[in-house]
Amino acid sequence: MQIQTCRDRGSGRLVPGTRRLIVIVLFEGVDLLDVTGPPEVFSLARRETEDAANYHVVLAAETMDPVTTGAGVRILPDITFAEVATAGIDTLVVPGSVEVDSEHRVHALVDPALVTWVKTLAGRTRRVTSVCVGAHLLAAAGLLDGKRATTHWSTAQQLAAEHPLVEVDADPIFIREGDVWTGAGISACLDLSLALIAEDLGEPVALRVARQLVMYLKRPSGQSQFSVPLEQVSTTRRIEDLRHHILRNIGEPLTVVDLAEFAHVSDRHLTRIFKSELGMTPHAYIESVRVEKARHDLESSDATLERIASTCGFGTTDTLVRAFRRRLDTTPTEYRRRFRATHTE
């Protein structure tokens, strides 16, 4: 298979006639959506910009034999790793693969031979990205050392334990560190691909592609992978009762003293319970729930910021704004502009 590419290593922007090679790593057991999602996004970019975004996407594997994905669907590679290693790769996309044990725990799989190829190809690539648990492959190749990175929340602890030189942040849907991008789980591969297009072609093009995907607007990298109500269920009835109590009374002042009294424990013991069960202090958890409710209200209602700050328990708009900046790296006004459900931009 012959591939001709042209790259601009300076600005990173595409110009008419530029041809950029996008290589997606293929291997046995790979997550299907991680492989098929990005090509669809890049294809829509070509539609939106005619010949300006001349992306060329190929699936590369160790051999040309069919690859069976984790979903059981078989995919044919376009080219081998050895062949594509001689080409000018613009973007390397590294998906992941997992196994689930008898106790339903998810574990990211890392094949040493595949890691070697990833490291080799990355050395010939302008921009390296991982999708979902593909971050484990990048980390094993040493490409994330000293960098902040994300992965699917279910394997974040594994990534941090196995690669202490990586600053693992399980919350954002994607993170950029120079020319290395890491994406969170499943559908976040679409957000990551849109971000790459925005870098190449600008925000207006990425927004048009997002509309084609019925995503309304691109989600910023700071948006959380999952909502507070969707977090892993805790193991004790006491903490579950506390969580429901917080949700029911989110607009009221909620202090550690109040919660400790509700749970019939001491203040110190309450803090230990939250840190053990939810990995955060009671104050941090309450703030996360309030931000989640505020996000929902901003997306689905025309309520003023003052009203939202009051009903979500922030008290003042200044407190609401500070919480959004701290947790989402944006403001409530900007969040509403991007994610309002009736947005027609």
C-alpha positions as CSV (number, residue, x, y, z in Angstrom):
1,M,0.0,0.0,0.0
2,Q,1.5,3.3,-1.1
3,I,1.0,6.4,1.1
4,Q,2.0,9.9,0.3
5,T,1.7,12.6,2.9
6,C,2.6,16.2,3.4
7,R,2.9,17.8,6.9
8,D,3.3,21.3,8.3
9,R,5.3,20.8,11.5
10,G,5.1,24.6,12.2
11,S,1.6,25.9,12.9
12,G,-0.1,22.5,12.9
13,R,-2.8,24.0,10.6
14,L,-3.9,22.3,7.5
15,V,-3.8,24.1,4.2
16,P,-5.6,23.2,0.9
17,G,-3.9,20.2,-0.7
18,T,-2.2,19.0,2.5
19,R,-2.5,15.3,3.1
20,R,-2.3,14.0,6.7
21,L,-1.9,10.4,7.5
22,I,-4.0,9.2,10.5
23,V,-2.8,5.8,11.7
24,I,-5.1,3.8,14.0
25,V,-3.4,0.9,15.8
26,L,-5.2,-2.4,15.4
27,F,-4.7,-5.6,17.5
28,E,-6.6,-8.6,18.8
29,G,-9.3,-7.7,21.4
30,V,-9.2,-4.0,20.7
31,D,-12.3,-2.0,21.7
32,L,-14.5,-1.6,18.5
33,L,-15.7,1.9,19.0
34,D,-12.2,3.1,19.8
35,V,-11.3,2.0,16.3
36,T,-14.4,3.1,14.3
37,G,-15.2,6.3,16.0
38,P,-12.3,8.5,15.0
39,P,-12.4,7.6,11.3
40,E,-16.0,8.7,11.1
41,V,-15.2,12.1,12.7
42,F,-12.3,12.7,10.3
43,S,-14.5,11.7,7.4
44,L,-17.1,14.3,8.4
45,A,-14.3,16.9,8.5
46,R,-13.5,16.2,4.9
47,R,-17.2,16.7,4.0
48,E,-17.3,20.0,5.9
49,T,-14.2,21.5,4.3
50,E,-14.2,19.9,0.8
51,D,-10.6,19.2,-0.1
52,A,-9.0,21.4,2.6
53,A,-8.9,18.6,5.2
54,N,-7.3,15.8,3.2
55,Y,-7.2,13.3,6.1
56,H,-6.2,9.8,5.1
57,V,-7.1,7.2,7.8
58,V,-5.5,3.7,7.8
59,L,-5.8,0.8,10.2
60,A,-2.4,-0.7,10.9
61,A,-1.7,-4.1,12.5
62,E,1.3,-6.4,12.9
63,T,0.1,-8.6,10.0
64,M,-2.5,-8.3,7.3
65,D,-4.6,-11.0,9.0
66,P,-8.2,-10.1,10.1
67,V,-8.3,-8.8,13.7
68,T,-11.2,-9.8,16.0
69,T,-12.3,-6.9,18.2
70,G,-13.5,-7.1,21.8
71,A,-17.1,-6.9,20.4
72,G,-16.4,-10.0,18.2
73,V,-16.5,-8.0,15.0
74,R,-13.6,-8.8,12.6
75,I,-11.7,-6.0,10.9
76,L,-9.2,-6.1,8.1
77,P,-6.0,-4.0,8.5
78,D,-5.0,-1.6,5.7
79,I,-1.2,-1.9,6.3
80,T,1.3,-3.5,8.6
81,F,3.2,-1.7,11.3
82,A,6.5,-2.3,9.5
83,E,5.1,-0.7,6.3
84,V,3.5,2.3,7.9
85,A,6.7,3.0,10.0
86,T,8.4,4.2,6.8
87,A,5.6,6.8,6.1
88,G,5.2,10.3,7.4
89,I,2.6,9.8,10.1
90,D,0.7,12.9,11.2
91,T,-1.4,11.4,14.0
92,L,-1.1,8.0,15.7
93,V,-4.3,6.8,17.4
94,V,-3.8,4.1,20.0
95,P,-7.0,2.3,21.2
96,G,-7.1,-0.1,24.2
97,S,-8.4,-3.4,25.3
98,V,-9.7,-4.7,28.6
99,E,-10.6,-7.9,30.4
100,V,-13.1,-8.4,33.2
101,D,-12.3,-10.8,36.0
102,S,-14.8,-13.0,37.9
103,E,-15.4,-10.2,40.4
104,H,-16.4,-7.9,37.5
105,R,-13.2,-5.8,37.9
106,V,-11.9,-4.2,34.7
107,H,-8.2,-4.6,33.9
108,A,-6.4,-2.9,30.9
109,L,-4.4,-5.3,28.8
110,V,-0.9,-4.5,27.6
111,D,0.9,-6.6,25.1
112,P,4.7,-6.0,25.2
113,A,5.2,-6.6,21.5
114,L,2.5,-4.0,20.8
115,V,4.1,-1.6,23.1
116,T,7.3,-1.9,21.1
117,W,5.5,-1.0,17.9
118,V,3.7,1.9,19.5
119,K,7.0,3.3,20.7
120,T,8.5,2.9,17.3
121,L,5.6,4.5,15.4
122,A,5.4,7.3,18.0
123,G,9.0,8.3,17.1
124,R,7.9,8.9,13.5
125,T,4.7,10.8,14.4
126,R,3.9,14.5,14.8
127,R,1.1,13.9,17.3
128,V,0.3,10.8,19.4
129,T,-3.1,10.1,20.9
130,S,-4.7,7.3,23.0
131,V,-8.3,6.4,23.2
132,C,-9.8,5.0,26.4
133,V,-7.4,2.5,28.0
134,G,-5.0,2.9,25.1
135,A,-3.3,5.3,27.6
136,H,-1.9,2.1,29.3
137,L,0.0,1.3,26.0
138,L,1.4,4.9,25.8
139,A,2.5,4.7,29.4
140,A,4.2,1.3,29.0
141,A,6.1,2.8,26.0
142,G,7.3,5.6,28.3
143,L,5.4,8.3,26.4
144,L,3.5,9.6,29.4
145,D,6.3,9.9,31.9
146,G,6.2,13.3,33.6
147,K,2.9,14.1,31.9
148,R,-0.7,14.5,33.1
149,A,-2.9,11.9,31.4
150,T,-6.4,10.4,31.5
151,T,-8.0,7.1,30.7
152,H,-11.3,5.4,31.3
153,W,-12.2,5.9,35.0
154,S,-12.4,2.2,35.6
155,T,-8.7,1.6,35.0
156,A,-7.3,4.9,36.4
157,Q,-6.1,3.3,39.6
158,Q,-4.3,0.6,37.6
159,L,-2.6,3.2,35.5
160,A,-1.4,5.2,38.5
161,A,-0.2,2.1,40.3
162,E,1.7,0.7,37.4
163,H,3.2,4.0,36.2
164,P,4.0,6.3,39.1
165,L,5.8,8.8,36.8
166,V,2.4,9.5,35.1
167,E,0.1,12.1,36.7
168,V,-3.2,10.3,36.3
169,D,-6.4,12.4,36.2
170,A,-9.5,10.3,35.8
171,D,-11.9,13.2,35.5
172,P,-11.4,15.0,32.2
173,I,-12.7,13.5,28.9
174,F,-9.3,14.3,27.3
175,I,-6.0,15.9,28.2
176,R,-3.4,17.5,26.0
177,E,0.2,17.6,27.0
178,G,2.3,19.0,24.1
179,D,2.0,16.6,21.2
180,V,0.6,13.8,23.3
181,W,-3.2,13.6,23.8
182,T,-5.0,11.1,26.0
183,G,-8.8,10.5,25.9
184,A,-11.2,9.0,28.3
185,G,-13.6,6.1,27.7
186,I,-15.9,5.0,24.9
187,S,-17.7,8.0,23.3
188,A,-14.9,10.4,24.4
189,C,-13.0,9.2,21.3
190,L,-15.4,11.5,19.4
191,D,-14.6,14.5,21.6
192,L,-10.9,13.8,21.3
193,S,-11.1,13.6,17.5
194,L,-13.1,16.9,17.4
195,A,-10.4,18.5,19.4
196,L,-7.8,17.3,16.9
197,I,-9.8,18.8,14.1
198,A,-10.2,22.1,16.0
199,E,-6.4,22.2,16.3
200,D,-5.9,21.6,12.6
201,L,-8.8,23.5,11.0
202,G,-10.2,25.8,13.8
203,E,-13.2,25.7,16.1
204,P,-15.9,26.6,13.5
205,V,-15.1,23.5,11.4
206,A,-15.1,21.3,14.6
207,L,-18.4,22.7,15.6
208,R,-19.9,21.9,12.2
209,V,-18.6,18.4,12.5
210,A,-20.1,18.1,16.0
211,R,-23.5,19.1,14.6
212,Q,-23.2,16.3,12.0
213,L,-22.6,13.9,14.9
214,V,-25.7,15.3,16.7
215,M,-23.4,16.3,19.5
216,Y,-24.6,20.0,19.3
217,L,-21.3,21.4,20.5
218,K,-17.9,20.0,21.3
219,R,-17.3,19.2,25.0
220,P,-14.2,21.0,26.4
221,S,-11.4,18.9,27.7
222,G,-12.3,20.0,31.3
223,Q,-15.7,18.4,31.2
224,S,-16.0,15.4,33.6
225,Q,-16.1,11.8,32.3
226,F,-19.2,11.0,34.4
227,S,-21.9,12.6,36.6
228,V,-21.8,12.4,40.3
229,P,-25.0,10.3,40.5
230,L,-23.3,7.7,38.1
231,E,-20.3,7.2,40.3
232,Q,-19.5,3.7,41.6
233,V,-22.0,2.7,44.3
234,S,-20.4,2.7,47.7
235,T,-20.1,-0.5,49.7
236,T,-21.8,0.6,52.9
237,R,-25.5,1.5,53.6
238,R,-24.4,4.4,55.8
239,I,-22.6,6.2,53.0
240,E,-25.4,5.5,50.6
241,D,-27.9,7.1,53.0
242,L,-25.6,10.1,53.4
243,R,-25.3,10.5,49.6
244,H,-29.1,10.4,49.2
245,H,-29.5,12.9,52.1
246,I,-27.1,15.3,50.4
247,L,-29.0,15.0,47.1
248,R,-32.3,15.7,48.8
249,N,-31.0,18.7,50.7
250,I,-28.5,20.1,48.2
251,G,-29.9,23.6,48.4
252,E,-29.5,23.7,52.1
253,P,-26.4,24.5,54.1
254,L,-24.6,21.2,54.6
255,T,-21.7,21.0,57.0
256,V,-19.6,18.1,58.3
257,V,-21.3,18.6,61.7
258,D,-24.8,18.3,60.1
259,L,-23.8,15.1,58.2
260,A,-22.1,13.6,61.2
261,E,-25.2,14.1,63.2
262,F,-27.3,12.5,60.5
263,A,-25.0,9.5,60.3
264,H,-24.6,9.3,64.1
265,V,-20.8,9.4,64.0
266,S,-18.1,11.9,65.0
267,D,-16.9,14.5,62.6
268,R,-13.5,12.9,62.2
269,H,-15.0,9.4,61.6
270,L,-17.4,10.9,58.9
271,T,-14.4,12.4,57.1
272,R,-12.6,9.0,57.2
273,I,-15.7,7.3,55.8
274,F,-15.9,9.7,52.8
275,K,-12.2,9.4,52.0
276,S,-12.4,5.6,52.2
277,E,-15.6,5.1,50.3
278,L,-15.6,8.0,47.8
279,G,-11.9,9.1,47.8
280,M,-12.7,12.7,48.8
281,T,-13.6,14.8,51.8
282,P,-17.3,15.5,52.6
283,H,-16.8,19.1,51.5
284,A,-15.4,18.1,48.2
285,Y,-18.2,15.6,47.6
286,I,-20.9,18.1,48.4
287,E,-19.3,20.6,46.0
288,S,-19.2,18.0,43.3
289,V,-22.9,17.3,43.7
290,R,-23.7,21.0,43.6
291,V,-21.7,21.5,40.5
292,E,-23.4,18.5,38.9
293,K,-26.9,19.9,39.7
294,A,-25.8,23.4,38.4
295,R,-24.6,21.8,35.2
296,H,-28.0,20.2,34.7
297,D,-29.8,23.4,35.4
298,L,-27.6,25.4,33.0
299,E,-28.2,22.8,30.3
300,S,-32.0,22.4,30.7
301,S,-33.4,25.7,32.1
302,D,-33.3,29.5,31.6
303,A,-32.8,30.1,35.4
304,T,-30.6,32.9,36.3
305,L,-27.1,32.3,37.8
306,E,-28.4,33.8,41.0
307,R,-31.3,31.4,41.1
308,I,-29.1,28.4,40.3
309,A,-26.5,29.4,42.9
310,S,-29.3,29.5,45.5
311,T,-31.1,26.3,44.6
312,C,-27.8,24.4,44.3
313,G,-26.6,25.5,47.7
314,F,-23.8,27.8,46.6
315,G,-25.4,30.9,48.1
316,T,-23.8,33.4,45.8
317,T,-22.9,33.6,42.1
318,D,-19.3,34.2,43.1
319,T,-19.1,30.9,44.9
320,L,-20.8,29.2,41.9
321,V,-18.3,30.7,39.5
322,R,-15.3,29.7,41.7
323,A,-16.5,26.1,41.9
324,F,-17.0,25.8,38.1
325,R,-13.5,27.2,37.5
326,R,-12.0,24.8,40.0
327,R,-13.8,21.7,38.8
328,L,-14.5,22.3,35.1
329,D,-12.0,25.0,34.2
330,T,-14.8,27.2,32.8
331,T,-17.5,29.6,34.0
332,P,-21.2,28.9,34.3
333,T,-21.9,31.3,31.5
334,E,-19.5,29.7,29.1
335,Y,-20.8,26.2,30.1
336,R,-24.4,27.2,29.3
337,R,-23.3,28.7,26.0
338,R,-21.6,25.4,25.0
339,F,-24.1,22.9,26.3
340,R,-27.5,24.5,26.4
341,A,-29.8,21.8,25.0
342,T,-31.7,24.2,22.7
343,H,-28.5,25.7,21.2
344,T,-28.9,26.1,17.5
345,E,-25.4,27.3,16.6
